[in-house]
């Protein structure tokens, strides 16, 4: 999915599992079984995760 501002969000289904693997436009990755949880994580950016290379 591409947002109106041009960020690309990618969610892949891992074959043979019930697991979704998401990659935010900032490079952070997340896995979840619930699609709602995955989209909430993605759309919470930057809250909930920080770009890779940033210390927490």
Biotite code that builds the C-alpha atoms (Angstrom):
import biotite.structure as struc

atoms = struc.array([
    struc.Atom([0.000, 0.000, 0.000], chain_id="A", res_id=1, res_name="UNK", atom_name="CA", element="C"),
    struc.Atom([1.206, 3.504, -0.759], chain_id="A", res_id=2, res_name="UNK", atom_name="CA", element="C"),
    struc.Atom([-0.028, 6.364, 1.397], chain_id="A", res_id=3, res_name="UNK", atom_name="CA", element="C"),
    struc.Atom([-1.090, 9.750, -0.028], chain_id="A", res_id=4, res_name="UNK", atom_name="CA", element="C"),
    struc.Atom([2.311, 11.119, 1.005], chain_id="A", res_id=5, res_name="UNK", atom_name="CA", element="C"),
    struc.Atom([4.178, 8.393, -0.905], chain_id="A", res_id=6, res_name="UNK", atom_name="CA", element="C"),
    struc.Atom([5.284, 6.101, 1.931], chain_id="A", res_id=7, res_name="UNK", atom_name="CA", element="C"),
    struc.Atom([5.194, 2.409, 1.030], chain_id="A", res_id=8, res_name="UNK", atom_name="CA", element="C"),
    struc.Atom([3.842, -0.109, 3.540], chain_id="A", res_id=9, res_name="UNK", atom_name="CA", element="C"),
    struc.Atom([4.383, -3.784, 2.769], chain_id="A", res_id=10, res_name="UNK", atom_name="CA", element="C"),
    struc.Atom([2.702, -6.748, 4.422], chain_id="A", res_id=11, res_name="UNK", atom_name="CA", element="C"),
    struc.Atom([3.509, -10.285, 3.312], chain_id="A", res_id=12, res_name="UNK", atom_name="CA", element="C"),
    struc.Atom([1.880, -13.515, 4.392], chain_id="A", res_id=13, res_name="UNK", atom_name="CA", element="C"),
    struc.Atom([4.404, -16.200, 5.343], chain_id="A", res_id=14, res_name="UNK", atom_name="CA", element="C"),
    struc.Atom([3.222, -19.321, 3.457], chain_id="A", res_id=15, res_name="UNK", atom_name="CA", element="C"),
    struc.Atom([2.389, -22.326, 5.594], chain_id="A", res_id=16, res_name="UNK", atom_name="CA", element="C"),
    struc.Atom([1.748, -20.142, 8.659], chain_id="A", res_id=17, res_name="UNK", atom_name="CA", element="C"),
    struc.Atom([-0.810, -17.699, 10.013], chain_id="A", res_id=18, res_name="UNK", atom_name="CA", element="C"),
    struc.Atom([1.929, -15.072, 10.326], chain_id="A", res_id=19, res_name="UNK", atom_name="CA", element="C"),
    struc.Atom([2.015, -11.694, 8.603], chain_id="A", res_id=20, res_name="UNK", atom_name="CA", element="C"),
    struc.Atom([5.337, -9.928, 8.120], chain_id="A", res_id=21, res_name="UNK", atom_name="CA", element="C"),
    struc.Atom([5.183, -6.155, 7.763], chain_id="A", res_id=22, res_name="UNK", atom_name="CA", element="C"),
    struc.Atom([7.830, -3.716, 6.629], chain_id="A", res_id=23, res_name="UNK", atom_name="CA", element="C"),
    struc.Atom([7.276, -0.020, 7.284], chain_id="A", res_id=24, res_name="UNK", atom_name="CA", element="C"),
    struc.Atom([8.583, 2.632, 4.915], chain_id="A", res_id=25, res_name="UNK", atom_name="CA", element="C"),
    struc.Atom([11.173, 3.483, 7.591], chain_id="A", res_id=26, res_name="UNK", atom_name="CA", element="C"),
    struc.Atom([12.628, -0.031, 7.383], chain_id="A", res_id=27, res_name="UNK", atom_name="CA", element="C"),
    struc.Atom([11.345, -1.413, 10.701], chain_id="A", res_id=28, res_name="UNK", atom_name="CA", element="C"),
    struc.Atom([9.840, -4.893, 10.586], chain_id="A", res_id=29, res_name="UNK", atom_name="CA", element="C"),
    struc.Atom([7.064, -6.515, 12.625], chain_id="A", res_id=30, res_name="UNK", atom_name="CA", element="C"),
    struc.Atom([5.278, -9.868, 12.628], chain_id="A", res_id=31, res_name="UNK", atom_name="CA", element="C"),
    struc.Atom([1.748, -10.594, 13.821], chain_id="A", res_id=32, res_name="UNK", atom_name="CA", element="C"),
    struc.Atom([-1.032, -13.102, 13.280], chain_id="A", res_id=33, res_name="UNK", atom_name="CA", element="C"),
    struc.Atom([-3.774, -10.477, 13.454], chain_id="A", res_id=34, res_name="UNK", atom_name="CA", element="C"),
    struc.Atom([-4.123, -8.188, 10.419], chain_id="A", res_id=35, res_name="UNK", atom_name="CA", element="C"),
    struc.Atom([-5.677, -5.446, 12.548], chain_id="A", res_id=36, res_name="UNK", atom_name="CA", element="C"),
    struc.Atom([-2.696, -5.508, 14.916], chain_id="A", res_id=37, res_name="UNK", atom_name="CA", element="C"),
    struc.Atom([-0.367, -5.280, 11.912], chain_id="A", res_id=38, res_name="UNK", atom_name="CA", element="C"),
    struc.Atom([-2.124, -2.252, 10.407], chain_id="A", res_id=39, res_name="UNK", atom_name="CA", element="C"),
    struc.Atom([-2.343, -0.515, 13.773], chain_id="A", res_id=40, res_name="UNK", atom_name="CA", element="C"),
    struc.Atom([1.421, -0.969, 14.161], chain_id="A", res_id=41, res_name="UNK", atom_name="CA", element="C"),
    struc.Atom([2.068, 0.316, 10.643], chain_id="A", res_id=42, res_name="UNK", atom_name="CA", element="C"),
    struc.Atom([-0.207, 3.336, 10.883], chain_id="A", res_id=43, res_name="UNK", atom_name="CA", element="C"),
    struc.Atom([1.036, 4.323, 14.356], chain_id="A", res_id=44, res_name="UNK", atom_name="CA", element="C"),
    struc.Atom([4.297, 5.498, 12.802], chain_id="A", res_id=45, res_name="UNK", atom_name="CA", element="C"),
    struc.Atom([6.329, 7.059, 14.271], chain_id="A", res_id=46, res_name="UNK", atom_name="CA", element="C"),
    struc.Atom([4.711, 6.096, 17.579], chain_id="A", res_id=47, res_name="UNK", atom_name="CA", element="C"),
    struc.Atom([5.162, 2.400, 18.335], chain_id="A", res_id=48, res_name="UNK", atom_name="CA", element="C"),
    struc.Atom([8.435, 2.159, 16.472], chain_id="A", res_id=49, res_name="UNK", atom_name="CA", element="C"),
    struc.Atom([11.336, 4.280, 15.375], chain_id="A", res_id=50, res_name="UNK", atom_name="CA", element="C"),
    struc.Atom([13.347, 4.197, 12.138], chain_id="A", res_id=51, res_name="UNK", atom_name="CA", element="C"),
    struc.Atom([16.147, 1.632, 12.022], chain_id="A", res_id=52, res_name="UNK", atom_name="CA", element="C"),
    struc.Atom([19.415, 2.931, 13.347], chain_id="A", res_id=53, res_name="UNK", atom_name="CA", element="C"),
    struc.Atom([17.706, 5.043, 16.006], chain_id="A", res_id=54, res_name="UNK", atom_name="CA", element="C"),
    struc.Atom([18.391, 3.975, 19.561], chain_id="A", res_id=55, res_name="UNK", atom_name="CA", element="C"),
    struc.Atom([15.361, 3.508, 21.833], chain_id="A", res_id=56, res_name="UNK", atom_name="CA", element="C"),
])
